[in-house]
Amino acid sequence: MQPYEVKDLIRLGKNNDGGYLVSENDIKNTKNLISLGVSFDISFEKDFKRYNKYLKILCYDGSVGFKYYKKNLKLKIKSFLKKPSLQKFNKFKLRVVDFITFIQFFSFSKDCVHIEKFIDSGLSKDFHKNFYKFYGYEAEYTSIEELFTDIANDTFFSIDIEGSEYGVLDKIVDSQSKLSGLVVELHNANFNKSRIENFIKNFELKLIHLHINNYAEIQSEFPTVIELTFSRFAELTNNMVEILPNKLDQKNNEYGPNYSTTFKVE
């Protein structure tokens, strides 16, 4: 899991949780960005678009969108009217701002599309039940096969789907010749070391960055959640990274520990 050292790393996305380090050359050589699991945070996608104005963006997330906002805003209004408070008002105001930002990004550009569906890579029955219980409507899904049908050349993937990412990795390898780059957040990494190592071994894109998510624990001297960046076009040096975090990294939880990693030189 030791990354290659590169000269053109930049950070995209908001401060702390939601930002990733990627190769600037990958951004320039990408024609399509596919993001799985954007939630309310589209800062990475907005920054990517800022560097590459001809970029086409396709985002999938079944837990955010028009259905969600319609349901959520209605619940927050009812809650506020039932028992008004400044805290409830501020939460409602923040949700309205999120909604406006979301609408602006996806409604005023034909190159940016959001699909209010989950990627079904083995989601449990409990997930379906809990989603309906929490959100009040049935979730919709896109199959992995449908997602990876006719992937265009020079596509960059951003994946943060809370544990379902392992069901996507084989398809990523199958489509690797068409990919310009990948950022992926891997959950329960301490239980999936061999799967992660096999993926890195079979993936032709170079691993250029590793970041430990400090919202999660370290167990048996191994992080439980890691963020990996892979690249096709990065400007490589002749060295491997020896110490992390990178100077561009930020803690996901700004108040949490700052984990460091030293790779053994063999």
C-alpha positions as CSV (number, residue, x, y, z in Angstrom):
1,M,0.0,0.0,0.0
2,Q,3.0,2.3,-0.3
3,P,2.2,5.1,-2.8
4,Y,4.3,6.4,-5.6
5,E,5.7,9.9,-5.1
6,V,4.4,12.4,-7.7
7,K,5.0,16.0,-8.5
8,D,1.6,17.2,-9.4
9,L,-0.7,16.5,-6.4
10,I,-3.3,19.1,-5.6
11,R,-6.2,19.1,-3.2
12,L,-9.8,19.2,-4.4
13,G,-12.9,19.7,-2.2
14,K,-13.7,21.5,1.0
15,N,-11.5,21.7,4.1
16,N,-11.3,18.6,6.3
17,D,-13.8,15.8,5.5
18,G,-14.7,15.8,1.8
19,G,-11.4,16.8,0.2
20,Y,-9.0,14.5,-1.7
21,L,-5.5,14.7,-3.2
22,V,-5.4,14.0,-6.9
23,S,-3.0,14.4,-9.8
24,E,-3.5,17.7,-11.7
25,N,-2.6,15.8,-14.9
26,D,-5.4,13.4,-14.3
27,I,-7.8,16.3,-14.0
28,K,-6.7,17.8,-17.3
29,N,-7.0,14.4,-19.1
30,T,-10.4,13.5,-17.7
31,K,-13.5,13.8,-19.8
32,N,-16.1,12.3,-17.4
33,L,-16.3,12.3,-13.6
34,I,-18.5,9.7,-12.0
35,S,-19.1,10.2,-8.3
36,L,-20.8,7.5,-6.2
37,G,-22.1,8.7,-2.8
38,V,-21.9,12.5,-2.9
39,S,-24.3,13.1,0.0
40,F,-24.7,16.9,0.6
41,D,-21.1,17.6,-0.3
42,I,-20.4,18.4,-4.0
43,S,-17.2,20.5,-3.2
44,F,-14.9,17.9,-4.8
45,E,-17.0,17.9,-8.0
46,K,-17.2,21.7,-8.1
47,D,-13.4,22.0,-7.8
48,F,-12.9,19.3,-10.4
49,K,-15.1,21.3,-12.8
50,R,-13.3,24.5,-12.0
51,Y,-10.0,23.0,-13.2
52,N,-11.6,21.3,-16.2
53,K,-14.5,23.3,-17.6
54,Y,-15.3,20.8,-20.3
55,L,-15.8,18.0,-17.8
56,K,-19.0,16.0,-17.7
57,I,-20.2,15.0,-14.2
58,L,-22.5,12.1,-13.3
59,C,-23.4,11.7,-9.6
60,Y,-25.2,8.8,-7.9
61,D,-26.7,9.0,-4.4
62,G,-30.1,7.7,-3.4
63,S,-30.0,9.6,0.0
64,V,-30.0,13.1,-1.4
65,G,-31.9,14.8,-4.2
66,F,-35.3,16.3,-4.9
67,K,-37.3,13.5,-3.2
68,Y,-35.1,13.8,-0.1
69,Y,-35.2,17.6,0.1
70,K,-39.0,17.6,-0.3
71,K,-39.5,15.1,2.5
72,N,-36.8,16.5,4.8
73,L,-37.8,20.2,4.5
74,K,-41.4,19.3,5.2
75,L,-40.4,17.4,8.4
76,K,-38.2,20.2,9.6
77,I,-41.0,22.8,9.0
78,K,-43.5,20.6,11.0
79,S,-40.9,20.1,13.8
80,F,-40.2,23.9,14.0
81,L,-43.9,24.9,14.0
82,K,-44.6,22.3,16.7
83,K,-41.8,23.5,19.0
84,P,-39.9,26.5,17.7
85,S,-36.2,27.0,18.7
86,L,-33.2,28.9,17.3
87,Q,-31.3,25.6,16.9
88,K,-34.1,24.2,14.7
89,F,-34.3,27.4,12.7
90,N,-30.5,27.3,12.0
91,K,-30.7,23.7,10.9
92,F,-33.6,24.5,8.6
93,K,-31.7,27.4,7.2
94,L,-28.6,25.3,6.5
95,R,-30.7,22.7,4.8
96,V,-32.2,25.4,2.5
97,V,-28.7,26.6,1.7
98,D,-27.7,23.0,0.8
99,F,-30.7,22.6,-1.4
100,I,-30.1,25.9,-3.3
101,T,-26.4,25.0,-3.8
102,F,-27.4,21.5,-5.0
103,I,-30.1,22.8,-7.4
104,Q,-27.7,25.5,-8.8
105,F,-25.0,23.0,-9.5
106,F,-27.1,20.3,-11.2
107,S,-29.9,22.4,-12.8
108,F,-27.9,25.1,-14.6
109,S,-25.4,22.9,-16.4
110,K,-26.2,20.3,-18.9
111,D,-22.8,18.7,-18.2
112,C,-23.7,18.0,-14.5
113,V,-26.3,15.3,-13.7
114,H,-27.4,13.8,-10.4
115,I,-29.2,10.5,-10.3
116,E,-31.1,9.9,-7.1
117,K,-30.3,6.2,-6.9
118,F,-28.0,3.9,-4.9
119,I,-25.5,1.6,-6.6
120,D,-26.8,-1.8,-5.6
121,S,-23.6,-3.8,-4.8
122,G,-25.1,-6.2,-2.2
123,L,-27.1,-3.8,0.0
124,S,-28.8,-5.7,2.8
125,K,-32.5,-6.1,3.4
126,D,-32.1,-4.1,6.7
127,F,-30.7,-1.2,4.6
128,H,-33.9,-1.1,2.5
129,K,-36.1,-1.3,5.6
130,N,-34.2,1.3,7.5
131,F,-34.1,3.7,4.6
132,Y,-37.9,3.6,4.3
133,K,-38.3,4.0,8.0
134,F,-35.9,7.0,8.1
135,Y,-36.7,8.8,4.9
136,G,-40.4,7.8,4.4
137,Y,-40.1,6.6,0.8
138,E,-38.7,3.7,-1.1
139,A,-35.1,3.9,-2.3
140,E,-34.2,3.4,-5.9
141,Y,-31.3,1.5,-7.3
142,T,-29.0,1.2,-10.3
143,S,-27.2,-2.2,-10.8
144,I,-23.5,-2.4,-11.0
145,E,-23.9,-3.9,-14.5
146,E,-25.9,-0.9,-15.7
147,L,-23.4,1.5,-14.2
148,F,-20.5,0.0,-15.9
149,T,-22.1,-0.5,-19.3
150,D,-20.4,1.6,-21.9
151,I,-18.1,3.5,-19.6
152,A,-16.5,6.3,-21.7
153,N,-12.7,6.7,-22.1
154,D,-10.9,9.0,-19.7
155,T,-13.4,8.6,-16.9
156,F,-12.4,9.4,-13.3
157,F,-14.3,7.7,-10.4
158,S,-14.9,9.1,-6.9
159,I,-16.4,6.4,-4.6
160,D,-17.6,6.9,-1.0
161,I,-20.5,4.5,-0.5
162,E,-20.0,3.5,3.2
163,G,-18.8,-0.1,2.9
164,S,-20.5,-1.0,-0.4
165,E,-17.3,-0.1,-2.4
166,Y,-15.9,-3.6,-2.2
167,G,-18.7,-4.8,-4.6
168,V,-17.5,-2.3,-7.1
169,L,-13.8,-2.9,-7.2
170,D,-13.9,-5.9,-9.6
171,K,-15.8,-3.8,-12.1
172,I,-13.3,-1.0,-11.7
173,V,-10.5,-3.5,-12.6
174,D,-12.5,-4.8,-15.6
175,S,-12.9,-1.2,-16.9
176,Q,-9.4,0.0,-15.9
177,S,-8.3,0.7,-19.5
178,K,-10.9,3.5,-19.7
179,L,-10.1,5.2,-16.4
180,S,-8.0,8.3,-15.9
181,G,-8.1,8.1,-12.1
182,L,-9.8,7.0,-8.9
183,V,-10.4,8.2,-5.4
184,V,-12.0,5.6,-3.1
185,E,-12.8,5.5,0.6
186,L,-12.4,2.0,2.0
187,H,-14.3,1.1,5.2
188,N,-13.5,-1.8,7.5
189,A,-10.0,-1.8,5.9
190,N,-8.5,-3.7,8.7
191,F,-10.8,-6.7,7.9
192,N,-10.2,-6.4,4.1
193,K,-6.4,-6.0,3.8
194,S,-6.0,-8.9,1.4
195,R,-8.9,-7.6,-0.9
196,I,-7.4,-4.2,-0.9
197,E,-3.9,-5.5,-1.7
198,N,-5.2,-7.7,-4.5
199,F,-7.1,-4.8,-6.0
200,I,-3.9,-2.6,-6.0
201,K,-2.0,-5.5,-7.5
202,N,-4.5,-6.0,-10.3
203,F,-5.2,-2.4,-11.0
204,E,-3.0,-0.9,-13.6
205,L,-3.4,2.7,-12.4
206,K,-0.7,3.8,-9.9
207,L,-1.4,4.3,-6.2
208,I,-0.3,7.9,-5.6
209,H,-1.8,8.7,-2.2
210,L,-3.1,7.2,1.0
211,H,-4.9,9.1,3.7
212,I,-6.2,7.8,7.0
213,N,-9.7,9.0,7.9
214,N,-9.4,10.0,11.6
215,Y,-13.1,9.8,12.2
216,A,-12.5,6.0,12.4
217,E,-10.3,4.0,14.8
218,I,-6.9,2.4,14.5
219,Q,-7.2,-1.3,15.4
220,S,-4.2,-3.6,15.8
221,E,-2.0,-0.9,14.3
222,F,-4.1,-0.6,11.1
223,P,-6.6,2.1,10.2
224,T,-10.2,1.0,9.8
225,V,-11.0,3.6,7.1
226,I,-8.5,4.8,4.4
227,E,-8.8,7.0,1.3
228,L,-6.7,5.9,-1.7
229,T,-5.9,7.9,-4.9
230,F,-5.0,6.1,-8.1
231,S,-3.6,7.8,-11.3
232,R,-2.9,7.2,-14.9
233,F,-1.3,10.5,-15.9
234,A,0.5,11.7,-12.7
235,E,4.0,13.0,-13.0
236,L,5.9,10.3,-11.1
237,T,9.3,10.8,-9.5
238,N,11.8,8.0,-9.1
239,N,10.8,7.5,-5.4
240,M,8.1,6.0,-3.3
241,V,6.4,7.9,-0.5
242,E,8.1,7.2,2.8
243,I,6.1,9.4,5.3
244,L,2.5,10.5,5.4
245,P,0.4,12.6,5.8
246,N,1.3,14.8,2.8
247,K,1.6,18.6,3.5
248,L,-1.6,19.1,1.5
249,D,-3.6,16.6,3.6
250,Q,-6.1,17.8,6.2
251,K,-7.7,15.9,9.0
252,N,-11.2,14.6,8.2
253,N,-12.1,15.5,11.8
254,E,-10.3,18.8,12.5
255,Y,-10.5,18.1,16.3
256,G,-9.3,14.4,16.0
257,P,-5.8,12.9,16.1
258,N,-3.4,13.5,13.2
259,Y,-2.3,10.0,12.2
260,S,1.1,9.6,10.6
261,T,2.5,6.6,8.6
262,T,6.1,5.6,8.0
263,F,6.7,3.0,5.3
264,K,9.5,0.4,5.8
265,V,12.3,0.7,3.3
266,E,13.2,-2.8,2.0
